[in-house]
């Protein structure tokens, strides 16, 4: 592998890892703070992809589709938390698993009724439909760099929200001790609703920005859900910092594994997870 190919695969690894982080961050927030095992998280990613397809077609602008789709996802998350998830905070994880597993089928059926079962494509905006030359014969798509930029900005925003704001202080307090936080007069139900809406929005935005390069197709959330859980387990349940580092590790192992060791590439990520758990059973970082 020459330097240009190594650079391209490194950029692909970072881009994939950052996309995984957006998904895993929402998943680990929902589980770490609310204690809910959400198997339907991949469906929010699929929802984002289909929203990007439908809204960009109707509005004629991919950028406007992302803005409108993000707002819709926040509203959808608030409604879903209020009607369903709020009643399962103190239930067993098995009940939560059954609820969210059922939601996967409901979302898939709704997707089929609304958009059918065909594979769809989302056009890359003309402004981002170029490439940057790395060598005389190789280049890298501008849109992938745009994806990385969006993910980095959202990661910084999430860090600032959780660590530097009053809302973030309440979120961290609720994750540490829900009863004590509630006794201090903080509306923990509102905090949970906000956290769930943020988690849904992160997964939805990930689906929207990934749709031009991954296409839009049925059951597309299933494969990313498995990788999300791998990232959460490696990084440590409830740790956003752990999710970021684990997502980048998984991105590098998966991308370079497919290039250098294609025969066993499907095993490498799970071997990484097993190695980390043998070393640190609680994951790389604690909540």
Beta strands, then each sheet from edge to edge (+ up, - down):
strand 1: 131-133
strand 2: 139-141
sheet 1: 1+ 2-
end
